[in-house]
Amino acid sequence: MHAEPRPSATEAQALEAMDFFIATAHLGQQEMAQRLGVNVTDLLSFACVLKAGENLLTAGDLAEHAHVTTGAVTGILNRLERAGYVTRVPDPTDRRRVRVAARPDAVTRVVALYQPYYDRLNEVFASYSADEIAVLHDWFSRTTTLALDYIEELRTQDKSRPKGTVKGTAKGTPKGTARGSEKGTSD
């Protein structure tokens, strides 16, 4: 790995690039999910099962990792099981619980779809020094925590919001606007 010269960028330019990357990644996840015959939430949940590896998750664990309710995870598991992605296995220490295991043939399908993309990402990483990759890892880790904390903050606000108010809008904020996209603003 070697570092290549990088163009300078402002924080605003970096945020704009990040916003575009997130939107593009979301489109990519939708495309991957469609090709695998599942929805994006189910694909995210399957990714959580894969990440857990041999430490099989309970339904409650999966709900926590995927940031969905325990009620929603039941439907997710039912769909993933019907589609052949997971199987429920008895918990060896508690007969009342089941754990979620990825089916090997499903892992093969998912890896076959994602591996060419990951190979291309690794080619991009090869142009960065170890120190730069450490910065990228730090940034992604810290901003993931920030995003999850902000999502939780929004969900907490929603719970205390009076019934009948519009979710996700503040007084005086046009519905559907995003940072920097309002009329009359510029970068």
Order of alpha helices (4+ residues) and beta strands (2+ residues): alpha-alpha-beta-alpha-alpha-beta-beta-alpha-alpha
